[in-house]
């Protein structure tokens, strides 16, 4: 079973808030002790963070559910409930988080990037919080708010310095195995590589790296490209998305292609597929290389200039590999100095509106907005005093005015969360 998964779904559930307590002070020598019910604790959040310790989305394939802990209930003597613990969900660097509608929620392209995927529910207030000059013995408290939950799509786009682009069996896996310590599967049939592999290349004497005089860069060996991949043929977009974040492209032209396709034709098709998928990929620094040079006699090889190549290489004999890795080190160093990350559209996070929104719902009305729905969700609607408090809160945030402006009339059905009532402008 493959150990690399680049698409998955995750269900995140934040912790529920704890309920507030209804309690009264009962001590000797204290007449008519007042309310002292404590507040409930807040539920834990679910956070998604990009981390270098995660390399695949495999952990979500069979176990997609992630839940934070709930807050505990409040107690007497104004004891506050304990808040739930936040849950940190680690994903690989380069993970794009989308809603089920396909909208981008976050693009976690750097280690440490973090998304608040689900917010914990607020703890309910105890009856001590509702003490006023006119309400000396409140007999109600707030319930805990339900934590957010939702399904999210995760899509991994590898973050590599160099991506190898070529047809199946063009020698990409063999090349990575020769210039790095990576050991991808190598065999003589199409689509040997069904999952991406990363290899780290160290080149001395060029650029600057973690060691003086040494440049390190990451090379991605990704599944082979076929004509029509930009339309989803073959491994299609599953391949192409792993090229998006690479700083430098290496286009491999097989000098001994089994189907007889010339190196020039291979390069033309490969570049056309990249252009059709994302035209800006052709603006990335790239180098064209003829691969498997050992398969042809030297006098039978096409001139590199005839297909736009910089050089010809052989992973089997090592011909040209030192020159290739040196050139790539220079290109990567230049690309890093120009732009630390390949450009992409920024992600705009739009918080849930806090106002009151009234919409038609069949023959009645539905009131939306966090303040209104929270006022209902936190209250015990079976308690007359609590229900009166809800009505006061809804009036204070302008629900009655919003309904009247929307055209609600006497007797119309109105729904706010689990609360249903008939609209009365005078109440």
N, C-alpha and C positions, 0 to 999 in steps of 0.2 A: 504494500500500500504506500502511495506517495506520501512523503513527509512534508511536502510544501503545498500550502493552500493559499491562494491569493484572492479568493472571494468567500465571504461568509456573512451570516446574519447574526446579530446579537440582540437579545431582549434584555433591556435594562429596567430595573425596578428600584426606585428609591425607597428608603424607609418611611413608614407612616409615623406621623407625630403621635405622641402620647396624649391621652385625654386629661383635661384638668379635673381636679378633685372638688367634690362638694363636701365640705366639712365645717364644723363649728368648734370654737374653742370650748373645751369642757374641763375645767379645773376647779379644785376646791377653793372656796373663798372668792371666786370670780363669778359675779352674777351676770347672766346674759352675755356670755362670751360671744364675740363677733365671728364672722366667717373667716376661716383660715385655710381654705383649700388651696393647694399649690398648683402651679402650672405643669403641664406635661412637657416632656423633652422633645426636641426636634428630631425628625428622622434623618438618617444619613444620606448623603448625596452619592451618586454614582459618577465617577470621573474617568474619562478615557484619556490615556497619556501615551505618547509615542516614546518608545524606549529601544535602545540598541540591544537589550537583552532578549527581545522578541524578534524572531526572524520569519515567522509565518503566522497565518491565521488558523492553523491547524487546531488550536485549543478551542475554537468556537464551532467547529464542524459538528461534533457530537454533543457538545455541552454549551448551548448558546445562551443560557440564562445566567444573568448576573444580578444579584440583589444585595442592597445595603441593609443594615439592621434598623429596626424600628426604635423610636424613642419610647421610654417607659412612662407610665402614668404618674401624675402628681399625687401627693399625699397630704394628710393633715399636717397641721403646724407649719403650713406654707412650704412644705418640702417639695422641691422641684424635681420632676422626673429626669432621669439621665438621658442625654442625647444619644442617638444612634451613631455608630461609627461609619465614616465615609468608606466607600469601596473604590479602590484604584484598579482600573482595568488596563493592563499593558497591551499595546499593539505595536507592530513594527513601525519604524520610521518610514514615512511615505504612504501611510494609510489615509485614504479618503473616506469620510463618514458621510453617508447620504440618508435621507429619509426614504420611506418606502415609495414616495412619489417621485424619487429621483433627484430631489433638490439637495445640493451640497450643504451639509451642516457644518463641516469643518474639514480642513486639509492639514493633516498633522505631518508636516514635511521635515521637521527638525526634532531632535531628541529633546524631550521636556515639554513639547507643545501639549496643551491639555484642553480638553473639552468637558464642560459640565453637561453630561448626557441626560441626567435625570435629577431633579431637585427634590430634596427631602421635604416631607410634609411638616408644616409648622405645628408645634405643640399647642394644645388647647389651653386656654386660661382657666384657672381655678376660680371658684366663686368669690374668693377674696378680692379678685381684680374688679368685680362688679359692685363693690360697696360704694354707695353714694349717700348723700345727706337724706335723700328721699327713699332710698332702697337700703335698709339697714340689715336685712337678712336675706340676701339673694340665695334662692334655692336651686340655682342652675350653674353649670359650667360649660365650657366649650369642649367639643369633641376634638380629637386629633385630626389634622388634615391628612388626607391620603397622599402618599408620595407619588410623584410622576412615574409613568411607565410607558415604554414605547419600543417598537422594533426599529432597528437601524441596519442598513446595509454597509458592510465594510469591504473596501476594495484596495488592495495593496498595489502601489506603483513603486517598483524598486528605485532606490536612490543610488545610482552608481556614477562613477566618473566617465567610464567608457562603456558603450554598448556595442556588441558585435551584431551586425546586420548581414544576413545572407540566406540563401536558399538552404533547404535541408541537405545535410551531408556536404556542406561547403567547408567543413573543417573547423567550425567554431569551438566545439567542445575540446578537440585535440589541442587547439591553440591555447585555450585557457589552461589546460592541464600542463602545458609546457612552460608557460610564462608565470604561473602561480602555483600555489600548493593545492588548488581546488582539484577534485577528482570527479568530474561529471561522467555519466555513462557514455561510452563511446562504442558505436557499432556501425556496420555498413548497411543501414537501411534508413529510409526517411523517418523524420520525427523521432530520432533517438532521444533528443532532449524534449521532454514533455513538461518540464518545469524549469524555472530559471536557476542558475547557479552563479555564485559570486566568487571571484578570486582576487586576492590582494597581490599587486605587483610592486616590487621594490626595485628602483633604478638608482644607481649611484652616479654622482658626478653631474647631475642636472637638477636645477631648481632647488627649492628648499623644502624640507620635510621635517618630521619629528626628530630626525637625526641629521646633523649638519652634513650637507652634500648628498642627501638621500631624498628621493621623491617616492612617496607611496600613493598609489591610486587603485581604485576598485574597478574591476572589469566584470561586466555582466554577460554571461552566456545564456541567451534566451532561445526559446524554440524557433526553429527555422521559419522563414517567411516564404509564402507562396503567392503567386499572382492572384490578385483578387482579395488579398487579406484585408484591405481597407474596407471591403464590403462584408467582412465576416467570414470569408472562406478560409478553410484550414483551421488554424488556431486563432486567426483573425485578430480581433481587438484584444484578446487575452495576451497576445504577443506584443502588439504595438504599444499598449499602455506602459509596458516596462521600458520602452525606449524614451518616453516623454521627458524623464527627469535626468537623462544622461547629459553630461557636458560635452562629450566628444563622441562621434559615431565612427565606427570602423566598418566600411562596406567591403565584404569579402566576395570576390568573384572567383568561382571554382574554375581553374584552368583546365580541368579534365572532367567537366560535367558529364554525367552519364546520359543525359538527354540530348547532348550535342549542342546545347545553347551556348553561344559565344559569350566570352566575358563581357564584351560591350553590351550585348543584349541583357545579360544579367544585371549589370549596373543600371541600365535604363529602367528596367522593370522595378528594381528595388527602390530607386529614387522616386519613381512615379507613385508607388504604393505609400511611401512616406509622405509625399506631397498631398495625396488624396486624403490621408488620415489627418495630418496636421501640417499645413504648409510651412509653419515656422520651424519645423524640424530640419528643413533644408538650409536654414540659416545657421545651424550649429556647426562648429568646426568639425570637419570630417576628413578622413583619409581613406582612399580606395586602395585595396591590397589584393593582389592575385594570390590565391591559396593553392595548396597541393602542387607546388612547382615540381616536386620530385616525381610526379606521375608522368611528366613529359620530358623528353630529351631537351637539353638546353637550346639546341638549334630549332626545335619545333615549338617553342613557347612564343606566344604572341607578345609583341612589344608592349610594355606597360603603358606607354603613351597612347596606344590604340584604344584603350578602354579607360583612360583617365587615371591610371594607377600610379602610385608613388614608388612602389616596389613590389616584387614577388617574394613569397615566403614559402617555406616548407616546415611544417611542424614536426615531420618525421625526421628530417636531417638537421634541423636547426637553422637552415639557411634564412638569413634576413631577420631573424627574431630579435637580435640585439638592436639592430637599426630601428625596427618597428617599436619596441618598447621605449627606446630613447626618444623617438619622435612623439610618441603618445605622452611621455612625461612632460615634454615641452608644451604640447597643446593643452594638457590638463592644467599645468601651472598658469598658463596665460588665461584660460577660461576661468579659473578660480579667482584670479586677480580682477577680472572684469565683472564677474557676477557670481557671488557665493552659491546662488541657487538659480536654476533655469527659471525664466520669468513665466508666470501663469496668472490667470485672473484672480484678484483678491476675493476672499470669502467675506461676505457681509452677513453678520449675525443680527437678526431682527428680534428683539425681545417681544414677548407677548404683550399686547396693548393693555394698559392699566385702566383705561376709561370704561364707560358703559356703552355697550352696543346692543341695539334692539333690532331683531329681524323677524320677518313673518315666518310662522310655522303652521302651515295648513290654515285653519280658521282662527288660530290664536297667535301668540307672540312668544318668542324666546329671548331672554336677556343673557348676553354674553359679557365677558370681562372678568378679570381675575378678582377684583374687589367684590363684585356681586356674588360670583360663584363661591368665593371663599367664605363670605358671610353666611351663606346657607350651609356649606359643607361642614363648618366648624360648630354648628349649633344643633342642640337636641330639639328637634321640631315637635317632639311629643310633650314638651314642657311648656305650659302657657307663658310663663315668665320669659323663657328663652325665646319663644316665638315672638313675643312683643319686642324683645331686644333686637331680633333680626329685622323686624319691620322698621324700627328706628334707624338701624344702620343702613338699610336700603334707601330709606328716605334721605338720610344724610349724604349719601354718595350720589343722589340724583336719579335713582331708578324711576320714580314716579314721574318726574319731569321728562325723562327720556321716552317713556311710554306714551305720554301725552303728545309729545312732539311727533312721534312716529305715527300717530293716528289711532291709538288704542281708545276704545270706548267702554262705557260702563258695561260690565258683565263679560268682557272678552277674557278668554283663558290665557294665563301667563305662566310660563315655566322658567324657573331659575334653578338649574341643577335638579335636585330631587324635590324641590318645592313647587307645587301647583296651586294657583289661587285665581280668583276672579278679580279683574281689575276694577277698582273703585276710585275715581279721582279724588273723592272727598275724604278717603281714609288714609 
